[in-house]
Structures are given as structure tokens and as C-alpha cells.
Amino acid sequence: INTDSGVWMLRHSSAGAGVDSYYEYLLKAYLLLGEPTYLDMFTETYEAAMMYQRHKDPGVQGKRPKEWMFDVSMDTGKMS
């Protein structure tokens, strides 16, 4: 989001570098300040990330499945 205009600059969501801090700071704010709103925000965004961004790769038999996080379109929720 452009902080001057409020306009969305990119139309995809990610859990990569530069974005994952948002989730981290919500949880840390709750732990530090005890304000339930931060935990609610963390829970809501974490659940959405797990629903739309997580991809499970079944992997090889006998080994643990792998999970990947993909960028998704904020308009459709589909991988971008």
C-alpha cells in the first residue's frame, strides 16, 4: 500500500521476506502488551495464509510431506 495515497501497489500476497514480519509483530505485540486485538489479527491472517498460500507436496513415501508457501492474488486467492 502506498502510504501517501492509500492505493494498493501490488495485487498479490506473500509470506516471504519483508512480509513475514507483519505476522511476527502481531504475535509479539500480543505477548508484550496483552491486547487481545493483536492475537485476533494474528489468528485471522495466519489462518488465511494457511488456507490460500500453503501447498502440500506429498513427497516421497516414508518421508514427511513438504509444505510450500506461494504468492497468491488478493483478488482471487489463487496462486500467482
Beta strands, then each sheet from edge to edge (+ up, - down):
strand 1: 12-13
strand 2: 54-57
strand 3: 66-69
strand 4: 72-73
sheet 1: 1+ 4-
sheet 2: 2+ 3-
end
